[in-house]
Amino acid sequence: MIKQVVTVASLILLFASHVIAGQSGYYVGVSSGLMLLKSTLTDRNGSTADLSYDKVGIPVSTFIGHQFGMGLRVEGEAFYKSATTKELRYSGLTSKIDSKVTSIGAMGNVYYDFFHDIKALADGPLSPYVGLGVGFANVDMSTASDDRFKLWNGDNDTVFAYQVALGSGIPIYKNFILDVSYRYFGTTGIAIDQIKADFNNHNFLLGVRYLFR
């Protein structure tokens, strides 16, 4: 899956760098929303446990990008994600734990806008889009304990990250575009103390883009 994401992203970036036809311009933006996540933990003996989170997490991102012709957009994104753990389920047993999980990182994203003329987008219809991105995430988990034992010491790890996006741009005022999107975000395995974990999550985002034209 990860190799396929990297291959497709590389091909699209290469193609986008040669696109010269159509409208083009830069944009900046911010977004935030809700994050749903659930992790699987694996200890050094190979035993697994399911880690659930308290309510929802909060993702925040800022980005700067360039709109090429033919509907392609290339974007650099910096993000911060935060969530609090709730329960650990192992062999039919459930333990309540309280650990803070945060992540910071950067992504290179590529999008395709189905209605891609910048002027038409700013002045008229919706513009649905699809996209994908690759980058890195530093994931930090604070020390976690249940009522009896310490489960792991606070630790962090930097890993490869990828995401797939589906959304739409909605013109709201002159060069401002409301951005509504869903993103599936995933990482390779994270080593925290003596356990391995994943940091895969579903993000529902609301943001604003400003187009320079």
QUIPE-V306347 format. One record per backbone hydrogen bond with DSSP energy under -0.5 kcal/mol. CO is the residue of the C=O (numbers start at 1). NH is the residue of the N-H. If there is no record, write none. Layout:
CO;NH  CO;NH
This chain:
1;5  2;6  3;7  4;8  5;9  6;10  7;11  8;12  9;13  10;14  11;15  12;16  13;17  15;18  16;19  25;67  26;212  27;65  28;210  29;63  30;208  31;61  32;206  34;204  35;57  36;202  37;53  39;51  40;198  41;49  42;196  43;46  47;43  49;41  50;52  50;89  51;39  52;86  52;87  53;55  57;35  58;82  59;33  60;80  61;31  62;78  63;29  64;76  65;27  66;68  66;74  67;25  68;71  69;72  71;113  72;68  73;111  74;66  75;109  76;64  77;107  78;62  79;105  80;60  81;103  82;58  83;101  84;54  86;97  87;52  88;90  88;95  89;50  90;93  93;90  95;88  99;85  100;102  100;142  101;83  102;140  103;81  104;138  105;79  106;136  107;77  107;109  108;134  109;75  110;132  111;73  112;114  112;130  114;116  117;121  118;122  119;123  120;124  127;169  128;114  129;167  130;112  131;165  132;110  133;163  134;108  135;161  136;106  137;139  137;159  138;104  139;157  140;102  141;155  144;151  144;152  145;98  149;146  149;151  152;144  155;141  157;139  157;159  159;137  160;188  161;135  162;186  163;133  164;184  165;131  166;182  167;129  168;180  169;127  170;178  173;176  175;211  176;172  176;173  177;209  178;170  178;180  179;207  180;168  181;205  182;166  183;185  183;203  184;164  185;201  186;162  190;192  190;197  191;193  192;195  194;44  195;192  196;42  197;190  200;38  201;185  202;36  203;183  203;205  204;34  205;181  206;32  207;179  208;30  209;177  209;211  210;28  211;213
